[in-house]
Amino acid sequence: MTQPTINIESYLDTYEQLKQAVAGLTEQQLTENEGPGKWSVTEVLAHLVDHNIVVSFRIREILSGSEVRLPAFNQDNWVAGQAANAGRAADILEVFRSLLVYNSLLFHRLSAKEWEKMGLNAKGDPVKLSTSIQSFIHHVDTHIAQIERIKDVVAAPPAAAGTREQV
């Protein structure tokens, strides 16, 4: 096929970036959050798998020429409903990696014309396949920054009195 309009290596590299972001964290640190109503690192990873699943479906809907609106999802309810902290971050990352690899195999088969195919997002706005993949990469980058913020809190040394300062 032709040269894709996205950098497939950047897409695949999101796994390595996430793996590096969580390297060295203990199981406790992976499941601890910044505060009430905030996600843990493991929950962020679970959200990214959910997002990857939804994007994978959207890719196939766009390529099929479907005229239905591409699905949205309620990320907070999805994360809350799956008890991600009871699972292992390494297992969640492996699912994320597997989806990336599977989608990348498809990407290599696409023509330039297919990369330009459009679908309608949940709001009814047109979205191009290539733009969807770029948005996914950016979304992962945003959550890597979130993981770094969580790490600053959960991996911080305890305050002088033996308790962690409130955030």
Sequence and secondary structure as in RCSB ss.txt:
>XXXX:A:sequence
MTQPTINIESYLDTYEQLKQAVAGLTEQQLTENEGPGKWSVTEVLAHLVDHNIVVSFRIREILSGSEVRLPAFNQ
DNWVAGQAANAGRAADILEVFRSLLVYNSLLFHRLSAKEWEKMGLNAKGDPVKLSTSIQSFIHHVDTHIAQIERI
KDVVAAPPAAAGTREQV
>XXXX:A:secstr
    SS HHHHHHHHHHHHHHHTT  HHHHH BSSTT  BHHHHHHHHHHHHHHHHHHHHHHHHT  SB     H
HHHHHHTTGGGS HHHHHHHHHHHHHHHHHHHHH  HHHHT EEE TTS EEEHHHHHHHHHHHHHHHHHHHHHH
HHHHTS   TTSS    
